[in-house]
């Protein structure tokens, strides 16, 4: 899971950094990842509703859903989460057997619990998987 998440994050960061829709081979070049790997993860991110594709001039362009481009929201989220993330990593790192995967999974489930607790209704989703 960690490698899949790391690859997806590289693709997402690339699209945020460029701030413009990109074609597949440009994403692969900019992330220095194999084009088939990028294509696989883009398909998964489309299924997850994170990436949107659009055909223009016979080329398929990829871009992120709008919340990723809202700099004010991203900065506010970063400011809100940074102290919590730092404290959690410190707590987890005190146990020398803690792995990076455990840290990632901890945050994933904490975020899922947060979303569940604030009762956000997600259109088209019956449950989190």
PLY file of the C-alpha trace (Angstrom):
ply
format ascii 1.0
element vertex 129
property float x
property float y
property float z
element edge 128
property int vertex1
property int vertex2
end_header
0.00 0.00 0.00
2.79 2.42 0.85
4.41 2.18 -2.59
1.04 2.64 -4.29
0.30 5.66 -2.13
3.76 7.12 -2.74
3.31 6.81 -6.50
-0.14 8.37 -6.36
1.23 11.24 -4.28
3.98 11.87 -6.84
1.35 12.14 -9.57
-0.84 14.45 -7.45
2.14 16.66 -6.51
3.15 16.88 -10.16
-0.32 18.09 -11.19
-0.47 20.59 -8.32
3.00 21.95 -9.13
2.27 22.35 -12.83
-1.11 23.97 -12.15
-2.19 22.97 -15.68
-3.63 19.77 -17.14
-0.93 17.41 -18.41
-0.83 14.48 -20.81
0.31 11.08 -19.60
3.86 11.13 -20.96
4.52 14.58 -19.44
3.43 13.31 -16.02
5.70 10.29 -16.41
8.68 12.46 -17.40
8.15 15.00 -14.63
7.74 12.31 -11.94
10.52 10.14 -13.40
8.20 7.15 -13.22
7.51 4.46 -15.80
4.66 5.50 -18.09
2.72 2.24 -17.50
2.97 2.75 -13.74
1.72 6.33 -14.05
-1.13 5.22 -16.31
-2.16 2.52 -13.82
-2.23 4.95 -10.89
-3.99 7.66 -12.88
-6.77 5.17 -13.65
-7.04 4.40 -9.93
-7.08 8.12 -9.05
-9.83 8.69 -11.65
-11.85 5.87 -10.06
-11.31 7.55 -6.66
-12.52 10.90 -8.02
-9.20 12.67 -7.47
-8.15 13.08 -11.11
-10.34 14.16 -14.00
-9.51 13.56 -17.65
-10.49 15.62 -20.66
-9.82 15.11 -24.35
-8.70 18.19 -26.27
-7.12 18.31 -29.69
-7.04 14.50 -29.76
-4.93 14.36 -26.58
-6.07 13.19 -23.17
-5.27 15.68 -20.43
-5.36 14.99 -16.70
-6.00 17.41 -13.87
-7.02 17.26 -10.23
-10.48 17.93 -8.84
-10.86 21.55 -7.77
-10.10 21.36 -3.99
-6.44 20.60 -4.75
-6.01 23.89 -6.59
-7.53 26.11 -3.88
-4.35 27.53 -2.32
-6.20 29.12 0.62
-7.84 25.83 1.59
-4.60 23.88 1.14
-2.67 26.40 3.30
-5.38 26.32 5.97
-5.38 22.52 5.99
-1.58 22.46 6.23
-1.58 24.94 9.13
-4.30 23.00 10.92
-2.76 19.54 10.51
0.97 20.26 10.88
1.09 20.44 14.70
-1.04 17.30 14.98
1.06 15.41 12.44
4.29 16.39 14.18
2.97 15.31 17.59
1.67 12.00 16.24
4.92 11.21 14.44
6.84 12.01 17.65
4.60 9.66 19.64
4.88 6.88 17.07
8.63 7.31 16.62
9.26 6.70 20.31
8.59 3.04 19.51
11.64 1.98 17.52
9.67 -0.79 15.81
7.23 1.64 14.17
7.46 1.59 10.38
6.64 4.25 7.82
3.68 2.10 6.72
2.29 2.13 10.27
2.56 5.92 10.41
0.76 6.25 7.07
-1.97 3.82 8.09
-2.43 5.63 11.40
-3.07 8.93 9.62
-5.34 7.31 7.05
-7.59 5.83 9.71
-7.52 8.97 11.86
-8.67 11.01 8.85
-11.39 8.48 8.04
-12.61 8.66 11.64
-12.58 12.45 11.47
-14.64 12.46 8.28
-17.05 9.91 9.71
-17.48 11.93 12.90
-18.37 15.17 11.15
-21.04 13.36 9.14
-20.03 14.48 5.68
-22.39 13.01 3.14
-20.42 11.95 0.11
-22.51 11.92 -3.03
-22.51 8.50 -4.64
-20.58 6.78 -1.86
-22.30 4.23 0.36
-19.34 3.59 2.64
-15.63 4.07 2.91
-13.52 1.15 1.76
0 1
1 2
2 3
3 4
4 5
5 6
6 7
7 8
8 9
9 10
10 11
11 12
12 13
13 14
14 15
15 16
16 17
17 18
18 19
19 20
20 21
21 22
22 23
23 24
24 25
25 26
26 27
27 28
28 29
29 30
30 31
31 32
32 33
33 34
34 35
35 36
36 37
37 38
38 39
39 40
40 41
41 42
42 43
43 44
44 45
45 46
46 47
47 48
48 49
49 50
50 51
51 52
52 53
53 54
54 55
55 56
56 57
57 58
58 59
59 60
60 61
61 62
62 63
63 64
64 65
65 66
66 67
67 68
68 69
69 70
70 71
71 72
72 73
73 74
74 75
75 76
76 77
77 78
78 79
79 80
80 81
81 82
82 83
83 84
84 85
85 86
86 87
87 88
88 89
89 90
90 91
91 92
92 93
93 94
94 95
95 96
96 97
97 98
98 99
99 100
100 101
101 102
102 103
103 104
104 105
105 106
106 107
107 108
108 109
109 110
110 111
111 112
112 113
113 114
114 115
115 116
116 117
117 118
118 119
119 120
120 121
121 122
122 123
123 124
124 125
125 126
126 127
127 128
